[in-house]
Amino acid sequence: MSGTDLDRYAPTGPFGHVKDAVLRAKMHVERQLDRATALHVEPRRRRAVIRELNFELCSACNLRCKWCSLDSKLRAGMMKIETFDRVLEEIVDTSRFDVRVLNLHHSGDILLHPRLRAFLESLDREKARHDVFPSVQALTSATHLRGAAVDAILETDAVDWLRFSVDGGNPAAFEEIRVGAKWDEVVGNIHAFLDEAERRKKTVRTGIISVFETSEPDITPEFRELVQRVTNFMPRLPHNWIGKADLGLAAEPAELEESAGPTGLCKFVLSQIVVLYDGSVTLCCNDLNAEGVIGNLADSSLYEIFRGPARREHIDAMRANRRADLGFCGTCTQA
């Protein structure tokens, strides 16, 4: 696989470079308009617009991946179905909420939750009751993609898009990156799931997210075959989670300037929010260890937290280029 294979906008065909330029310009304009709307228009409306609402059904993970900052020993736990249902009941009120995407993942793996089916059935009921409902997505390591978990996914219509984390592109790189996972087991589980979905004539949008150490990884035919079976493929290079220097990644040029700290407004803080397993609410999907908590559902509604002073203070500080003063966000270079 060449470096351009890692870029979904890589030029192809005689007009590839033109297409590439147009797509990149379109993405840039859309991103700027989206940010301006989220910053200046949506806060003045009654409805809270949340582009991505993440649920941490399970904070524990059975893997110790090479570039992941999650510390499973800090706060391993499982979300109660009552917490989940309370949030669903709140966000389906379209006079107060416009939620675009529900992600059933955050730090741990959702398939480790012993009551996974109950959560998916709850989503099924809410979807049936409402004409408009957010797109539901889930991400899993697929180490536990078997048995009851497969049945729960295929026997409900809860998940619209199921993605699998399969890094490295070959067995050795995979097991070096995803410590604790076995290549044959994970690849076998995904193939078996796809086979079972076909057998049941169940249409499920699927995807593979892959982290590669270099832009020219060693890709095996087995991995190519797997990628060809899913709906889409999302290759990535490693990144520093919230600026964690201990992950062994080279710093970006801007990070090498001692005087340059993180600045500007982060797209994650502006567009998403995360409900942790215990009802705590944090600012963004990079907060795997609950360092940026801004409220708890035991004390306030999700609406009150999203529109509340703690989140607003973070946004105002970022706009004033005081991001380095923020405890959790102060080391993050996410734009």
Contacts in CASP RR format, 6 or more apart in sequence:
PFRMAT RR
TARGET T0000
AUTHOR 0000-0000-0000
METHOD contacts of the structure
MODEL  1
MSGTDLDRYAPTGPFGHVKDAVLRAKMHVERQLDRATALHVEPRRRRAVI
RELNFELCSACNLRCKWCSLDSKLRAGMMKIETFDRVLEEIVDTSRFDVR
VLNLHHSGDILLHPRLRAFLESLDREKARHDVFPSVQALTSATHLRGAAV
DAILETDAVDWLRFSVDGGNPAAFEEIRVGAKWDEVVGNIHAFLDEAERR
KKTVRTGIISVFETSEPDITPEFRELVQRVTNFMPRLPHNWIGKADLGLA
AEPAELEESAGPTGLCKFVLSQIVVLYDGSVTLCCNDLNAEGVIGNLADS
SLYEIFRGPARREHIDAMRANRRADLGFCGTCTQA
1 216 0 8 1.000
1 217 0 8 1.000
1 219 0 8 1.000
2 216 0 8 1.000
3 215 0 8 1.000
3 216 0 8 1.000
4 10 0 8 1.000
4 11 0 8 1.000
5 235 0 8 1.000
6 212 0 8 1.000
6 215 0 8 1.000
6 235 0 8 1.000
6 236 0 8 1.000
6 237 0 8 1.000
9 19 0 8 1.000
9 20 0 8 1.000
9 23 0 8 1.000
9 24 0 8 1.000
10 20 0 8 1.000
11 17 0 8 1.000
11 19 0 8 1.000
11 20 0 8 1.000
12 19 0 8 1.000
31 267 0 8 1.000
34 271 0 8 1.000
35 265 0 8 1.000
35 267 0 8 1.000
35 270 0 8 1.000
38 49 0 8 1.000
38 51 0 8 1.000
38 270 0 8 1.000
38 271 0 8 1.000
39 265 0 8 1.000
39 270 0 8 1.000
39 315 0 8 1.000
39 319 0 8 1.000
42 48 0 8 1.000
42 49 0 8 1.000
43 307 0 8 1.000
46 95 0 8 1.000
46 96 0 8 1.000
47 94 0 8 1.000
47 95 0 8 1.000
47 96 0 8 1.000
47 97 0 8 1.000
47 98 0 8 1.000
48 96 0 8 1.000
48 97 0 8 1.000
48 98 0 8 1.000
48 303 0 8 1.000
48 306 0 8 1.000
48 307 0 8 1.000
49 98 0 8 1.000
49 100 0 8 1.000
50 91 0 8 1.000
50 97 0 8 1.000
50 98 0 8 1.000
50 99 0 8 1.000
50 100 0 8 1.000
50 271 0 8 1.000
50 272 0 8 1.000
50 273 0 8 1.000
50 306 0 8 1.000
51 100 0 8 1.000
51 101 0 8 1.000
51 271 0 8 1.000
51 272 0 8 1.000
52 100 0 8 1.000
52 101 0 8 1.000
52 103 0 8 1.000
52 271 0 8 1.000
52 272 0 8 1.000
52 273 0 8 1.000
52 285 0 8 1.000
53 87 0 8 1.000
53 91 0 8 1.000
53 99 0 8 1.000
53 101 0 8 1.000
53 102 0 8 1.000
53 103 0 8 1.000
53 134 0 8 1.000
53 272 0 8 1.000
53 273 0 8 1.000
53 274 0 8 1.000
53 275 0 8 1.000
54 102 0 8 1.000
54 103 0 8 1.000
54 105 0 8 1.000
54 106 0 8 1.000
54 272 0 8 1.000
54 273 0 8 1.000
54 274 0 8 1.000
54 275 0 8 1.000
54 285 0 8 1.000
55 79 0 8 1.000
55 84 0 8 1.000
55 87 0 8 1.000
55 102 0 8 1.000
55 103 0 8 1.000
55 104 0 8 1.000
55 105 0 8 1.000
55 106 0 8 1.000
55 274 0 8 1.000
55 275 0 8 1.000
56 79 0 8 1.000
56 105 0 8 1.000
56 106 0 8 1.000
56 107 0 8 1.000
56 108 0 8 1.000
56 274 0 8 1.000
56 275 0 8 1.000
56 276 0 8 1.000
56 277 0 8 1.000
57 78 0 8 1.000
57 79 0 8 1.000
57 84 0 8 1.000
57 104 0 8 1.000
57 105 0 8 1.000
57 110 0 8 1.000
57 113 0 8 1.000
57 116 0 8 1.000
57 119 0 8 1.000
57 277 0 8 1.000
58 77 0 8 1.000
58 78 0 8 1.000
58 79 0 8 1.000
58 107 0 8 1.000
58 108 0 8 1.000
58 109 0 8 1.000
58 110 0 8 1.000
58 112 0 8 1.000
58 113 0 8 1.000
58 277 0 8 1.000
59 72 0 8 1.000
59 75 0 8 1.000
59 76 0 8 1.000
59 77 0 8 1.000
59 78 0 8 1.000
59 106 0 8 1.000
59 107 0 8 1.000
59 108 0 8 1.000
59 276 0 8 1.000
59 277 0 8 1.000
60 72 0 8 1.000
60 76 0 8 1.000
60 77 0 8 1.000
60 78 0 8 1.000
60 108 0 8 1.000
60 109 0 8 1.000
60 112 0 8 1.000
61 68 0 8 1.000
61 70 0 8 1.000
61 72 0 8 1.000
61 107 0 8 1.000
61 108 0 8 1.000
61 109 0 8 1.000
61 112 0 8 1.000
61 141 0 8 1.000
62 109 0 8 1.000
62 112 0 8 1.000
62 141 0 8 1.000
62 143 0 8 1.000
62 144 0 8 1.000
62 180 0 8 1.000
63 109 0 8 1.000
63 141 0 8 1.000
63 143 0 8 1.000
63 178 0 8 1.000
63 179 0 8 1.000
63 180 0 8 1.000
63 181 0 8 1.000
64 179 0 8 1.000
64 180 0 8 1.000
65 167 0 8 1.000
65 177 0 8 1.000
65 178 0 8 1.000
65 179 0 8 1.000
66 176 0 8 1.000
66 177 0 8 1.000
66 178 0 8 1.000
66 179 0 8 1.000
66 247 0 8 1.000
67 177 0 8 1.000
67 211 0 8 1.000
67 238 0 8 1.000
67 239 0 8 1.000
67 241 0 8 1.000
67 247 0 8 1.000
67 249 0 8 1.000
68 241 0 8 1.000
68 288 0 8 1.000
69 241 0 8 1.000
69 242 0 8 1.000
69 244 0 8 1.000
69 247 0 8 1.000
69 288 0 8 1.000
69 289 0 8 1.000
70 107 0 8 1.000
70 108 0 8 1.000
70 288 0 8 1.000
70 289 0 8 1.000
71 288 0 8 1.000
71 289 0 8 1.000
72 107 0 8 1.000
72 108 0 8 1.000
74 289 0 8 1.000
74 290 0 8 1.000
75 278 0 8 1.000
75 289 0 8 1.000
75 290 0 8 1.000
77 277 0 8 1.000
77 278 0 8 1.000
78 113 0 8 1.000
78 114 0 8 1.000
78 115 0 8 1.000
78 277 0 8 1.000
79 113 0 8 1.000
79 119 0 8 1.000
79 275 0 8 1.000
79 276 0 8 1.000
79 277 0 8 1.000
79 278 0 8 1.000
79 279 0 8 1.000
81 115 0 8 1.000
81 118 0 8 1.000
81 119 0 8 1.000
81 122 0 8 1.000
83 275 0 8 1.000
83 277 0 8 1.000
83 278 0 8 1.000
83 279 0 8 1.000
83 297 0 8 1.000
84 119 0 8 1.000
84 122 0 8 1.000
85 122 0 8 1.000
86 297 0 8 1.000
87 275 0 8 1.000
87 297 0 8 1.000
87 302 0 8 1.000
88 122 0 8 1.000
88 123 0 8 1.000
88 126 0 8 1.000
90 96 0 8 1.000
90 97 0 8 1.000
90 301 0 8 1.000
90 302 0 8 1.000
90 303 0 8 1.000
91 97 0 8 1.000
91 99 0 8 1.000
91 134 0 8 1.000
91 302 0 8 1.000
92 126 0 8 1.000
92 129 0 8 1.000
92 130 0 8 1.000
92 133 0 8 1.000
94 132 0 8 1.000
96 303 0 8 1.000
97 303 0 8 1.000
99 134 0 8 1.000
100 134 0 8 1.000
100 135 0 8 1.000
101 134 0 8 1.000
101 135 0 8 1.000
101 136 0 8 1.000
101 137 0 8 1.000
102 123 0 8 1.000
102 134 0 8 1.000
102 135 0 8 1.000
102 136 0 8 1.000
102 137 0 8 1.000
103 137 0 8 1.000
103 138 0 8 1.000
103 139 0 8 1.000
103 285 0 8 1.000
104 110 0 8 1.000
104 119 0 8 1.000
104 136 0 8 1.000
104 137 0 8 1.000
104 138 0 8 1.000
104 159 0 8 1.000
105 137 0 8 1.000
105 138 0 8 1.000
105 139 0 8 1.000
105 140 0 8 1.000
106 274 0 8 1.000
106 276 0 8 1.000
106 285 0 8 1.000
106 288 0 8 1.000
107 288 0 8 1.000
107 289 0 8 1.000
109 140 0 8 1.000
109 141 0 8 1.000
109 143 0 8 1.000
109 144 0 8 1.000
110 116 0 8 1.000
110 138 0 8 1.000
110 139 0 8 1.000
110 140 0 8 1.000
111 140 0 8 1.000
111 141 0 8 1.000
111 142 0 8 1.000
111 143 0 8 1.000
111 144 0 8 1.000
111 145 0 8 1.000
111 149 0 8 1.000
112 144 0 8 1.000
113 119 0 8 1.000
116 148 0 8 1.000
116 149 0 8 1.000
116 152 0 8 1.000
117 148 0 8 1.000
117 151 0 8 1.000
117 152 0 8 1.000
117 156 0 8 1.000
119 158 0 8 1.000
120 152 0 8 1.000
120 153 0 8 1.000
120 156 0 8 1.000
120 158 0 8 1.000
120 159 0 8 1.000
121 156 0 8 1.000
121 158 0 8 1.000
123 136 0 8 1.000
123 156 0 8 1.000
123 158 0 8 1.000
123 159 0 8 1.000
124 156 0 8 1.000
124 157 0 8 1.000
124 158 0 8 1.000
126 133 0 8 1.000
127 133 0 8 1.000
127 157 0 8 1.000
127 158 0 8 1.000
135 160 0 8 1.000
135 161 0 8 1.000
136 158 0 8 1.000
136 159 0 8 1.000
136 160 0 8 1.000
136 161 0 8 1.000
137 159 0 8 1.000
137 160 0 8 1.000
137 161 0 8 1.000
137 162 0 8 1.000
137 163 0 8 1.000
138 159 0 8 1.000
138 161 0 8 1.000
138 162 0 8 1.000
138 163 0 8 1.000
139 162 0 8 1.000
139 163 0 8 1.000
139 164 0 8 1.000
139 165 0 8 1.000
139 209 0 8 1.000
140 162 0 8 1.000
140 163 0 8 1.000
140 164 0 8 1.000
140 165 0 8 1.000
141 164 0 8 1.000
141 165 0 8 1.000
141 178 0 8 1.000
141 181 0 8 1.000
141 186 0 8 1.000
142 164 0 8 1.000
142 165 0 8 1.000
142 166 0 8 1.000
142 186 0 8 1.000
142 189 0 8 1.000
142 190 0 8 1.000
142 193 0 8 1.000
143 181 0 8 1.000
143 182 0 8 1.000
143 185 0 8 1.000
143 186 0 8 1.000
143 189 0 8 1.000
145 164 0 8 1.000
145 189 0 8 1.000
145 190 0 8 1.000
145 192 0 8 1.000
145 193 0 8 1.000
146 189 0 8 1.000
146 192 0 8 1.000
146 193 0 8 1.000
150 192 0 8 1.000
150 193 0 8 1.000
150 196 0 8 1.000
153 159 0 8 1.000
153 162 0 8 1.000
153 193 0 8 1.000
153 204 0 8 1.000
154 196 0 8 1.000
154 197 0 8 1.000
154 200 0 8 1.000
154 202 0 8 1.000
154 204 0 8 1.000
159 204 0 8 1.000
160 205 0 8 1.000
161 205 0 8 1.000
161 206 0 8 1.000
161 207 0 8 1.000
161 231 0 8 1.000
162 204 0 8 1.000
162 205 0 8 1.000
162 206 0 8 1.000
162 207 0 8 1.000
163 206 0 8 1.000
163 207 0 8 1.000
163 208 0 8 1.000
163 209 0 8 1.000
163 234 0 8 1.000
164 186 0 8 1.000
164 190 0 8 1.000
164 206 0 8 1.000
164 207 0 8 1.000
164 208 0 8 1.000
164 209 0 8 1.000
164 230 0 8 1.000
165 178 0 8 1.000
165 208 0 8 1.000
165 209 0 8 1.000
165 210 0 8 1.000
165 211 0 8 1.000
166 174 0 8 1.000
166 186 0 8 1.000
166 187 0 8 1.000
166 190 0 8 1.000
166 208 0 8 1.000
166 209 0 8 1.000
166 210 0 8 1.000
166 223 0 8 1.000
166 226 0 8 1.000
167 173 0 8 1.000
167 174 0 8 1.000
167 177 0 8 1.000
167 178 0 8 1.000
167 210 0 8 1.000
167 211 0 8 1.000
167 212 0 8 1.000
168 174 0 8 1.000
168 177 0 8 1.000
168 210 0 8 1.000
168 211 0 8 1.000
168 212 0 8 1.000
168 213 0 8 1.000
168 217 0 8 1.000
168 223 0 8 1.000
169 210 0 8 1.000
169 212 0 8 1.000
169 217 0 8 1.000
169 218 0 8 1.000
169 219 0 8 1.000
169 220 0 8 1.000
169 223 0 8 1.000
170 217 0 8 1.000
170 218 0 8 1.000
170 219 0 8 1.000
170 220 0 8 1.000
170 223 0 8 1.000
171 183 0 8 1.000
171 184 0 8 1.000
171 220 0 8 1.000
173 212 0 8 1.000
173 213 0 8 1.000
173 217 0 8 1.000
173 218 0 8 1.000
174 181 0 8 1.000
174 183 0 8 1.000
174 186 0 8 1.000
175 181 0 8 1.000
175 182 0 8 1.000
175 183 0 8 1.000
177 211 0 8 1.000
177 213 0 8 1.000
178 186 0 8 1.000
187 222 0 8 1.000
187 223 0 8 1.000
187 226 0 8 1.000
190 226 0 8 1.000
191 226 0 8 1.000
191 229 0 8 1.000
194 206 0 8 1.000
194 229 0 8 1.000
194 230 0 8 1.000
197 203 0 8 1.000
197 204 0 8 1.000
205 231 0 8 1.000
206 229 0 8 1.000
206 230 0 8 1.000
206 231 0 8 1.000
207 230 0 8 1.000
207 231 0 8 1.000
207 232 0 8 1.000
207 233 0 8 1.000
207 234 0 8 1.000
208 226 0 8 1.000
208 227 0 8 1.000
208 230 0 8 1.000
208 232 0 8 1.000
208 233 0 8 1.000
208 234 0 8 1.000
209 234 0 8 1.000
209 236 0 8 1.000
210 233 0 8 1.000
210 234 0 8 1.000
210 235 0 8 1.000
210 236 0 8 1.000
211 235 0 8 1.000
211 236 0 8 1.000
211 237 0 8 1.000
211 238 0 8 1.000
212 235 0 8 1.000
212 236 0 8 1.000
212 237 0 8 1.000
213 237 0 8 1.000
213 238 0 8 1.000
214 237 0 8 1.000
215 237 0 8 1.000
227 233 0 8 1.000
238 247 0 8 1.000
238 249 0 8 1.000
239 249 0 8 1.000
240 247 0 8 1.000
240 249 0 8 1.000
240 251 0 8 1.000
240 333 0 8 1.000
241 247 0 8 1.000
241 286 0 8 1.000
241 288 0 8 1.000
242 286 0 8 1.000
242 287 0 8 1.000
242 291 0 8 1.000
242 328 0 8 1.000
242 329 0 8 1.000
242 331 0 8 1.000
242 332 0 8 1.000
242 334 0 8 1.000
243 331 0 8 1.000
243 332 0 8 1.000
243 333 0 8 1.000
244 331 0 8 1.000
245 251 0 8 1.000
252 333 0 8 1.000
254 260 0 8 1.000
254 333 0 8 1.000
255 261 0 8 1.000
255 333 0 8 1.000
261 323 0 8 1.000
261 324 0 8 1.000
261 330 0 8 1.000
262 323 0 8 1.000
262 324 0 8 1.000
262 329 0 8 1.000
262 330 0 8 1.000
262 331 0 8 1.000
262 332 0 8 1.000
262 333 0 8 1.000
262 334 0 8 1.000
263 321 0 8 1.000
263 323 0 8 1.000
263 324 0 8 1.000
264 318 0 8 1.000
264 319 0 8 1.000
264 321 0 8 1.000
264 323 0 8 1.000
264 335 0 8 1.000
265 315 0 8 1.000
265 318 0 8 1.000
265 319 0 8 1.000
266 284 0 8 1.000
266 318 0 8 1.000
266 323 0 8 1.000
266 329 0 8 1.000
266 332 0 8 1.000
266 334 0 8 1.000
266 335 0 8 1.000
267 334 0 8 1.000
267 335 0 8 1.000
268 283 0 8 1.000
268 284 0 8 1.000
268 285 0 8 1.000
268 286 0 8 1.000
268 334 0 8 1.000
269 283 0 8 1.000
269 284 0 8 1.000
269 311 0 8 1.000
269 314 0 8 1.000
269 315 0 8 1.000
269 318 0 8 1.000
269 329 0 8 1.000
270 315 0 8 1.000
272 284 0 8 1.000
272 285 0 8 1.000
273 281 0 8 1.000
273 282 0 8 1.000
273 283 0 8 1.000
273 284 0 8 1.000
273 302 0 8 1.000
273 305 0 8 1.000
273 306 0 8 1.000
273 311 0 8 1.000
274 281 0 8 1.000
274 282 0 8 1.000
274 283 0 8 1.000
274 284 0 8 1.000
274 285 0 8 1.000
274 287 0 8 1.000
275 281 0 8 1.000
275 297 0 8 1.000
275 302 0 8 1.000
276 282 0 8 1.000
276 290 0 8 1.000
276 293 0 8 1.000
278 296 0 8 1.000
279 296 0 8 1.000
279 297 0 8 1.000
279 298 0 8 1.000
280 290 0 8 1.000
280 293 0 8 1.000
280 295 0 8 1.000
280 296 0 8 1.000
280 297 0 8 1.000
281 293 0 8 1.000
281 294 0 8 1.000
281 295 0 8 1.000
281 296 0 8 1.000
281 297 0 8 1.000
281 302 0 8 1.000
281 305 0 8 1.000
281 306 0 8 1.000
282 290 0 8 1.000
282 291 0 8 1.000
282 292 0 8 1.000
282 293 0 8 1.000
282 294 0 8 1.000
283 292 0 8 1.000
283 294 0 8 1.000
283 311 0 8 1.000
283 314 0 8 1.000
283 328 0 8 1.000
283 329 0 8 1.000
286 332 0 8 1.000
286 334 0 8 1.000
287 328 0 8 1.000
291 327 0 8 1.000
291 328 0 8 1.000
292 327 0 8 1.000
292 328 0 8 1.000
292 329 0 8 1.000
294 305 0 8 1.000
294 308 0 8 1.000
294 310 0 8 1.000
294 311 0 8 1.000
294 314 0 8 1.000
295 305 0 8 1.000
295 310 0 8 1.000
297 305 0 8 1.000
305 311 0 8 1.000
314 326 0 8 1.000
314 329 0 8 1.000
317 323 0 8 1.000
317 325 0 8 1.000
317 326 0 8 1.000
318 326 0 8 1.000
318 329 0 8 1.000
323 329 0 8 1.000
323 330 0 8 1.000
323 332 0 8 1.000
324 330 0 8 1.000
END
